[in-house]
């Protein structure tokens, strides 16, 4: 039966790792979920939101966006923040033939001297502080949709000497990987990085902007990382958890296969094979450098 928590149609995911890490994973039946502050890409999950942005920057950007909306009103305003929607609706009712030029000029003055609430600086600083605290408590597991990505073997599996473990998305076990989400690879700045982006967030309904800040930017990376074909699961540290990572158990039935790297040390085979026997469904495979310049994988007897 399909789990109600399933968010995709994939059947398996893969985790690249060194041999030493693989031994720990297999022996403990657990995976390490890390805070983003430990990630190797300093731009993956922003370490700070609104860098170099203050209430004046945001006020000016918001004023420019409001003016643009008044000059060229959109047909449908239902998906906007209720406060913005009410404001635009009132203007449309008051000026059905368009906003007078004189009024637009008065609004232009707001760009130079935007009205900023007295509590705006504190609110922005609080948001930055909350984000930093959230980063430490966030726990993320990174997976890939393919076991034959050559750079992944090089970067994450100890230069081809490591292992890839395949995990099955088991519905009746409600596997954690059922809620994995694919990364979005884009070189566009996150909305939280510019004043214009923050103005865009303020135009969204509150629940949408909160969803973006809390979740969507967790799943954004620059295009140079697209080769990883990464999927990600995000959660938070358990109560009383310390440090910047958590080792969380998975069910033995979820481990589907273990793939030895092209340069795997044969002297380590017996130990790894013994560990794999702890998993009732797991099968062993060996990878190699194929003549077609791709990673080739074959089952071991």
C-alpha positions as CSV (number, residue, x, y, z in Angstrom):
1,X,0.0,0.0,0.0
2,X,1.3,3.4,-0.9
3,X,2.3,5.5,2.1
4,X,0.4,8.7,2.5
5,X,3.7,10.4,3.2
6,X,5.2,9.6,-0.2
7,X,6.1,12.7,-2.1
8,X,7.6,11.2,-5.3
9,X,7.6,8.2,-7.5
10,X,11.2,7.0,-7.1
11,X,11.9,3.5,-5.8
12,X,15.5,4.0,-4.6
13,X,18.2,6.5,-3.8
14,X,22.0,6.2,-3.5
15,X,24.5,7.4,-0.9
16,X,28.2,7.8,-1.8
17,X,30.7,7.4,1.0
18,X,34.3,6.3,1.9
19,X,35.0,2.8,2.9
20,X,35.5,3.7,6.6
21,X,32.2,5.6,6.7
22,X,30.5,2.7,5.0
23,X,31.7,0.3,7.7
24,X,30.3,2.6,10.3
25,X,26.9,2.9,8.5
26,X,26.6,-0.9,8.0
27,X,27.7,-1.7,11.5
28,X,25.4,0.8,13.2
29,X,22.5,0.7,10.7
30,X,22.5,4.5,10.8
31,X,23.2,7.5,8.6
32,X,24.6,10.9,9.6
33,X,22.3,13.8,9.1
34,X,24.2,17.1,9.2
35,X,23.6,20.8,9.9
36,X,24.1,22.8,6.7
37,X,27.0,24.6,8.4
38,X,29.0,21.5,7.8
39,X,28.4,21.3,4.0
40,X,31.4,21.6,1.7
41,X,29.6,24.2,-0.5
42,X,29.6,27.6,1.4
43,X,26.7,28.8,-0.7
44,X,24.6,25.7,-0.1
45,X,21.8,26.7,2.3
46,X,22.7,30.4,3.0
47,X,24.7,30.9,6.2
48,X,23.0,34.3,6.4
49,X,19.8,35.8,5.1
50,X,19.5,39.4,3.9
51,X,23.3,39.9,3.8
52,X,24.1,43.6,3.7
53,X,20.3,44.4,3.5
54,X,18.6,46.8,5.9
55,X,15.1,48.2,6.4
56,X,15.9,51.2,4.0
57,X,16.9,48.9,1.2
58,X,13.8,46.8,1.6
59,X,11.6,49.9,1.9
60,X,12.9,51.3,-1.3
61,X,12.5,48.0,-3.2
62,X,9.0,47.6,-1.8
63,X,8.0,51.1,-2.9
64,X,9.4,50.4,-6.5
65,X,7.4,47.2,-6.7
66,X,4.2,48.9,-5.5
67,X,4.6,51.6,-8.1
68,X,5.1,49.1,-10.8
69,X,2.0,47.3,-9.7
70,X,0.0,50.5,-9.7
71,X,1.2,51.6,-13.2
72,X,0.6,48.1,-14.7
73,X,-1.9,46.4,-12.5
74,X,-2.1,42.6,-12.8
75,X,-5.4,41.0,-13.7
76,X,-5.5,38.6,-10.8
77,X,-4.4,39.7,-7.3
78,X,-5.8,36.8,-5.3
79,X,-2.5,35.1,-4.8
80,X,-0.9,38.2,-3.2
81,X,-0.4,38.9,0.5
82,X,-3.8,40.0,1.9
83,X,-2.4,43.4,3.0
84,X,-1.0,44.1,-0.4
85,X,-4.1,42.8,-2.1
86,X,-6.3,45.1,-0.1
87,X,-4.2,48.1,-0.9
88,X,-4.1,47.4,-4.6
89,X,-7.8,46.6,-4.7
90,X,-8.6,50.0,-3.0
91,X,-6.5,51.8,-5.6
92,X,-8.2,50.0,-8.5
93,X,-11.6,50.9,-7.1
94,X,-10.7,54.5,-6.6
95,X,-9.0,54.9,-9.9
96,X,-10.7,52.5,-12.4
97,X,-9.1,54.4,-15.4
98,X,-5.6,54.3,-14.0
99,X,-3.5,56.0,-11.4
100,X,-3.1,59.8,-12.1
101,X,0.4,60.8,-13.0
102,X,0.6,63.3,-10.1
103,X,-0.1,60.5,-7.6
104,X,2.5,58.3,-9.2
105,X,5.0,61.1,-8.7
106,X,4.2,61.3,-5.1
107,X,4.7,57.6,-4.8
108,X,8.1,58.0,-6.5
109,X,9.1,60.1,-3.5
110,X,8.7,57.0,-1.3
111,X,11.5,55.4,-3.2
112,X,13.9,58.1,-2.0
113,X,12.5,58.3,1.6
114,X,10.6,55.1,2.2
115,X,8.3,54.9,5.2
116,X,9.9,52.5,7.6
117,X,8.3,51.3,10.8
118,X,10.1,52.0,14.1
119,X,10.4,48.3,14.8
120,X,11.7,47.3,11.3
121,X,15.5,47.2,12.2
122,X,14.8,44.9,15.2
123,X,12.5,42.7,13.2
124,X,15.1,42.2,10.5
125,X,17.9,41.5,13.0
126,X,15.6,39.0,14.7
127,X,15.0,37.2,11.4
128,X,18.7,36.9,10.8
129,X,19.3,35.6,14.4
130,X,16.5,33.0,14.0
131,X,17.9,31.8,10.7
132,X,21.4,31.3,12.3
133,X,19.9,29.3,15.1
134,X,17.8,27.3,12.8
135,X,20.9,26.3,10.7
136,X,22.5,24.7,13.7
137,X,19.3,22.7,14.5
138,X,18.5,21.7,11.0
139,X,19.4,18.1,10.0
140,X,19.8,17.3,6.3
141,X,20.5,14.0,4.5
142,X,21.8,14.2,1.0
143,X,21.2,11.4,-1.5
144,X,21.7,10.9,-5.3
145,X,19.4,9.4,-7.9
146,X,22.2,7.6,-9.6
147,X,25.2,5.3,-8.6
148,X,27.2,5.9,-11.8
149,X,28.1,9.6,-11.5
150,X,31.9,9.6,-12.0
151,X,32.6,12.9,-10.2
152,X,30.6,11.7,-7.2
153,X,32.7,8.5,-6.9
154,X,35.8,10.8,-7.0
155,X,34.6,13.5,-4.5
156,X,32.5,11.5,-2.0
157,X,33.7,7.9,-2.3
158,X,37.4,8.4,-1.6
159,X,38.5,8.7,-5.2
160,X,36.7,5.5,-6.3
161,X,38.0,3.4,-3.3
162,X,34.7,3.8,-1.4
163,X,31.2,2.5,-1.6
164,X,27.7,3.5,-2.7
165,X,24.8,2.2,-0.7
166,X,21.4,1.9,-2.3
167,X,18.3,2.6,-0.1
168,X,14.9,1.4,-1.0
169,X,11.8,3.6,-0.6
170,X,9.6,1.2,1.4
171,X,6.1,2.4,1.7
172,X,5.0,0.1,4.5
173,X,7.9,1.2,6.6
174,X,7.3,4.9,5.9
175,X,10.9,5.2,4.8
176,X,12.4,8.6,5.5
177,X,13.4,8.8,1.8
178,X,9.8,8.9,0.8
179,X,9.7,12.6,1.6
180,X,13.0,13.4,-0.2
181,X,12.8,16.4,-2.6
182,X,15.0,17.1,-5.6
183,X,17.4,19.9,-5.7
184,X,16.7,22.9,-7.9
185,X,19.9,24.0,-9.7
186,X,19.9,27.7,-10.5
187,X,22.3,30.6,-10.6
188,X,19.6,33.0,-9.6
189,X,20.1,34.6,-6.2
190,X,17.7,33.3,-3.5
191,X,15.0,35.9,-2.7
192,X,16.5,36.3,0.8
193,X,19.7,37.7,-0.7
194,X,18.4,40.9,-2.2
195,X,16.2,43.8,-1.2
196,X,14.1,43.2,-4.4
197,X,13.8,39.5,-3.4
198,X,12.6,40.5,0.1
199,X,10.0,42.8,-1.5
200,X,8.8,39.8,-3.6
201,X,8.5,37.8,-0.4
202,X,6.4,40.5,1.3
203,X,4.0,40.4,-1.7
204,X,3.4,36.7,-1.1
205,X,0.9,35.4,1.4
206,X,2.6,34.9,4.8
207,X,2.4,31.1,4.6
208,X,4.1,31.1,1.2
209,X,6.9,33.4,2.2
210,X,7.5,31.4,5.4
211,X,7.5,28.2,3.4
212,X,10.1,29.7,1.0
213,X,12.3,30.8,3.8
214,X,12.0,27.6,5.9
215,X,12.1,25.1,3.2
216,X,12.6,26.1,-0.4
217,X,16.0,27.7,-0.1
218,X,17.1,24.4,1.6
219,X,16.7,22.8,-1.8
220,X,18.5,25.3,-4.0
221,X,22.1,25.0,-5.3
222,X,24.0,26.7,-8.1
223,X,24.1,25.0,-11.5
224,X,27.7,23.9,-11.2
225,X,26.5,21.2,-8.8
226,X,23.8,19.8,-11.1
227,X,25.9,16.7,-11.9
228,X,25.2,15.4,-8.4
229,X,21.5,14.8,-9.2
230,X,20.9,15.3,-5.6
231,X,17.7,14.8,-3.5
232,X,17.5,15.9,0.0
233,X,15.6,15.2,3.2
234,X,15.3,18.0,5.8
235,X,14.3,17.7,9.5
236,X,15.4,19.1,12.8
237,X,17.7,17.8,15.6
238,X,15.9,15.7,18.2
239,X,15.3,17.2,21.7
240,X,18.4,17.3,23.9
241,X,20.6,16.6,20.8
242,X,23.9,18.4,20.8
243,X,26.5,19.2,18.2
244,X,25.9,19.8,14.5
245,X,24.9,16.4,13.3
246,X,22.7,13.4,14.3
247,X,23.2,9.7,13.5
248,X,19.7,8.4,12.8
249,X,18.8,4.8,12.4
250,X,17.2,3.3,9.3
251,X,15.5,-0.1,9.0
252,X,17.6,-3.0,7.8
253,X,15.0,-3.9,5.2
254,X,15.6,-0.5,3.5
255,X,19.1,-1.3,2.5
256,X,18.9,-2.8,-1.0
257,X,22.4,-3.0,-2.2
258,X,26.1,-2.2,-1.6
259,X,28.2,-1.2,-4.6
260,X,32.0,-1.5,-4.2
261,X,34.0,1.2,-5.9
262,X,36.2,0.7,-9.0
263,X,39.3,1.0,-6.9
264,X,37.9,-0.9,-3.8
265,X,40.7,-2.6,-1.8
266,X,40.0,-6.3,-2.3
267,X,41.6,-7.1,1.1
268,X,38.6,-5.3,2.7
269,X,36.0,-7.5,0.9
270,X,35.5,-10.2,3.6
271,X,34.7,-7.6,6.3
272,X,32.3,-5.7,4.1
273,X,30.6,-8.8,2.9
274,X,30.2,-9.9,6.5
275,X,28.5,-6.6,7.4
276,X,26.2,-6.8,4.4
277,X,24.9,-10.1,5.6
278,X,23.2,-8.2,8.5
279,X,20.7,-6.9,5.9
280,X,18.2,-9.4,4.7
281,X,17.6,-7.9,1.2
282,X,21.0,-6.4,0.5
283,X,23.0,-7.6,-2.5
284,X,26.7,-6.9,-3.3
285,X,27.8,-5.3,-6.6
286,X,31.2,-4.3,-8.0
287,X,31.7,-1.2,-10.1
288,X,34.5,-0.7,-12.7
289,X,35.6,1.8,-15.3
290,X,33.8,0.8,-18.4
291,X,35.3,0.9,-21.9
292,X,32.5,3.4,-22.8
293,X,34.0,5.9,-20.3
294,X,31.2,5.2,-17.9
295,X,31.0,3.5,-14.5
296,X,29.9,-0.1,-15.0
297,X,28.2,-2.1,-12.2
298,X,27.8,-5.9,-12.1
299,X,26.4,-8.2,-9.3
300,X,28.8,-10.3,-7.3
301,X,28.1,-14.0,-6.8
